[in-house]
Amino acid sequence: MHSATTGRLSHFIHNMNRSILHIALCLAALALVSGCGTPRKSVEEQLRDGDIGLDTKKQTVFLTGTKPVEQVTEPSKLVYDIMRIEANGYPDSVRLFARVFDSTGSFITNLAPPVHPTQEYWKSLTEKLGKRTVRIGNFTVREFGDGDSIPYAIHLLIDYSGSMNGVLDALYEGTELFIALKQPYDNIAISTFNRSYDAKVPFMSNRSALLSEFRAKRDNNFGMYSALYDALLKSVVAFDTLPESMPRILVAFSDGDDNFSKTKAREIFLAAKQRNVHVFTVGFGYTQDDVLNYVAQNTGGKHYRVYSKADLINVFKEIYRSLRNYYLVTYKPPKFAGLHRVSLGLQVPNSDTLFATGEYDKSDLDPTSEINDAFSKPILFDYNQATIRPESDIMLDEMADQLERRERIWLEVQGHTDNTGTEEYNQRLSERRAQAVVDALVRRGIATKRLVPVGKGMMFPLKPNDSEENKAINRRTEFRILKK
């Protein structure tokens, strides 16, 4: 080989090695900063620069005090919302927590019993279930205010991971304001987390002791990484030291990032429901809010998104005040395994009807679902046929609604039978029934590729096939998550 050729080859190999090294270094940097371009900003930079991916034109009104409806001068400018929904009692009952306030943040009182003699101002209540709307004919409204001495147990959980350094001053100030608002009969605990969990202040009712304990420990244990889910679960379990009769509130401040937990999101949700803990979550920065929002919404809490440091401080005050001032609307909901969209009508004097909306989810599929999770539906078929009976249409509508909202999920649709007939016959029947369910969902707009029919025959009964009741249970359609 000529020396010139050899030189060119050596030069080529040298440049190629440098390129490979550059790519390797870039990939390493990618793992650390999620890209070889501009690194992720701190929360402080995001809040300062206004580029946190939120609608910064929206003006949030926070509760600041109270005002009777008789003193309202501009009823057309009232703000009305459903702050949160408690659906733990579903399907027997649902509780809506509604608020009415003016542009200054004053909560409007005297709109419902026992303060006002009737609930005449509350005009309508509906739930939208998929594509149909159901009117709720019977509901009750009760006004709660500062005079209702309900003792609360409140656990503050604060993110002390590296990304939060820029807003720690606001977190300190907000925590102290929260303590200052405390009623004498409330118990408050304070914990922080990064990769580890720090129970800084145990539940206590003495305001001075709370403040002293927090100030003594507030600068301790900052760190890298975030085990948010682990911290949420530990904070929920901490309520076990208190009487079950006390309403339990967990307030978690975080950007939602989790890169160190062993806990699954579903464990938090189930533990909170088991202990009747209402979870309030406050997200800011590059918020990962799917799980935060789901856990808050489905434990009777509320999820906030923060626009500025001032909002962050206001949320501390807002949450505490909202526990004291609200209208409680109670009713028996319609059954629907899917998203319930609630609309509540209110007409104050000299105003058009105002509407507040909210939602709660009773789906089988949710952000905490995992691959291979399974659930069954008693979809009915004509005897020895693969024809779906009309009374099962509502369940198919529920499934279609869930799949429309969870577009990434693919399901295996399993047909199961009882033991009447031969094994071969039941295998064929189960296959036809699984296909019938897939076809019904496709007619409702679900892509065929997301549904895989499988016949299981009589081989996987839930109950012994020794009675007609048990056989009916075994004749079912089961859904298993293949992809999400």
Secondary structure, DSSP 8 states (H G I E B T S, - for coil): --HHHHHHHHHHHHHHHHHHHHHHHHHHHHHHHSSSSS----HHHHHHHT-SSS-TTS------EEEEGGG-S-GGG-EEEEEEEE-TTTTT-EEEEEEEE-TT-EEEE-SSTTTSS--TTEEEEEEEETTEEEE---EEEEEE-TTS----EEEEEEE-BGGGGGGHHHHHHHHHHHHHT--TT-EEEEEEESSSEEEEEEEE--HHHHHHHHHHHTTS--BSS--HHHHHHHHHHGGGGS-TTS-EEEEEEE----SS--S-HHHHHHHHHHTTEEEEEEE-SS--HHHHHHHHHTTT--EEE--SHHHHHHHHHHHHHHTTSEEEEEE-----SSEEEEEEEE--TTS--EEEEEEEE--S--TT--TT-EEEE---B-TTS--B-GGGHHHHHHHHHHHHH-TT-EEEEEEE--SSS-HHHHHHHHHHHHHHHHHHHHHTT--GGGEEEEEEETSS-SS-SSSHHHHHHHSEEEEEEEE-
